[in-house]
Amino acid sequence: MLGLMQQRPLLISTLLTHAARHHGSAEVVSATGSGGVYRTTWGETERRARRLARVLQGLGVQPQDRIGTLAWNDYRHLEIYYATSGMQAICHTINPRLAPDDIAYIVDHAGDSVLCIDPGFAPLLGGIAARIKDTVRTVVVMTDAAGMPALDLPGGMRLLCYDTLMDAGSDDYAWPEFDENTASALCYTSGTTGRPKGVLYSHRSTVIHAYAVALPDVLDMRATSRILPVVPMFHVNAWGIPYATALTGAALVLPGRHLDGASLARMLNQERVTMTCGVPTIWLGLLQHLRSSGEKLATVKRIMTGGSAAPPLLIEAFRDEFGVAIEHGWGMTELSPVGTYNAPKPPQVGLSGEPAVRHMLKQGRVLPGIDMKIVDGDGRELPWDGKQFGDLMVRGPWVCSGYFGDPPGSACDADGWFATGDVATVDADGYMEITDRSKDVIKSGGEWISSITLENIAVSHPDVAEAAVVAAIHPKWDERPLLLVVPRPGHTVDPDSVLNMYQGQVAKWWLPDAVVVLDELPHTATGKLLKTELRSRYRDYYGKTTT
Ligand code: ADP
């Protein structure tokens, strides 16, 4: 017997119409650069998204067409998110920090017919225009008429102004109803190992993910919350925040392109932000600014950090100096992106001091809806004892089933498990901790050493700004850890004193065999350490130094 409940499709447009109807005056604030802000509301955003849908129809956009964006977090990007998905087209966010060659590949592979770009990305577009001219018919620059850049595009590709189109548009659009499994948005992985792959979200997966990230034990979003996603809308849907804020009626504060500590502190305090989200590098920049300026955070209570492991010093410094909780989330493009969040259960509430920090280093418990397991090299499930680490597998309604262009189910096994490529432990309370990317783990004499654990210890040294641990080939042990460190400005790193930090913290055989001091470390387009490059640069280090 089937249940007798209504089948209303879970559509992204319903998030926006809900926000407009019930939280119409809730704010959407965007930084415009040079200290200025643009203020609008959820009500106005819904009206303008309908207008934009009409504009896009006028440009010939059809259901399931891909609309690429190269843009920062601001109100125009938000309008594009909702207009494209709402009209049954696909919002394809592109990471402008990728290599131009990868961007051209992605636009072409996705088959974007329209590209919406911030004016600052005009030179980038100019550089790849010849390579995407068979796909892209229209480039819309997200600015007013006065801000239009001079851009010489190949024949057949037209250049239009967003504000001019919107001024001439009409609001008489009505959001259509269609199957909730329809594709809504597309985002490519960063492709640090091979070509980027497209993850194709659906309306259903996006709406369910929005419900999950809004939960109290995740972002705890309410109509009284004011959320600033530093995490970019150009990658992994800004962790679902543009959708979850509409769902809950929370105010959305969009920081634009200035993400330095001073600009962020100003925006956070001026806009009375209660919660903000981003990668550890951003919070290190904010911390440095707060320390040097003496400024405080007046209203921020919690910071969600993810994308790479947060070092302990970050968690301690924000807690002890600024009264702000840094909370770990974990996810990936293939998970829409959030999979776990570190919120306490009753046993963790009383933790304080070092055990509390130790616990907060974990990436957290799964969001309800996500199923997780860790397996050994033969696919056998490992126990949740917080010690044994294995390959992390997940499944759930917002986990990728197949990559764009591939058949459904081709990205996971027969039981729907998706191999994340991360290596993790899970403790008895269900808290997962990433110990490595599977390709970054160091295999020494048949045993595994976690590079992240070693990096976290190195960055707790007062002279170290950043650290990377990579596997270097070793004549006896196959691989041994090599520690690469960047000194803090004005400091000198003494390798022995860094190595002393490991005493008592890890098994002796985990100790890096050598320390190399560098001026800087390479990063990916999403701010992660570019370990592939470091590995290829240093893989023979011990071969050369061991006689
Ligand atoms: P990319 O940006 O490189 O395409 P994603 O944004 O999808 O990839 O990043 C996913 C990966 O980032 C995860 O598989 C994991 O290795 C890493 N990651 C994400 N969150 C965390 C976290 N909180 N701690 C450690 N690593 C994380």
Boltz pocket constraint, residues with backbone or C-beta under 6 A from the ligand:
constraints:
  - pocket:
      binder: B
      contacts: [[A, 188], [A, 189], [A, 190], [A, 191], [A, 192], [A, 236], [A, 305], [A, 306], [A, 307], [A, 308], [A, 309], [A, 310], [A, 328], [A, 329], [A, 330], [A, 331], [A, 332], [A, 333], [A, 334], [A, 337], [A, 363], [A, 420], [A, 421], [A, 422], [A, 434], [A, 436], [A, 437], [A, 524], [A, 526], [A, 528]]
      max_distance: 6.0
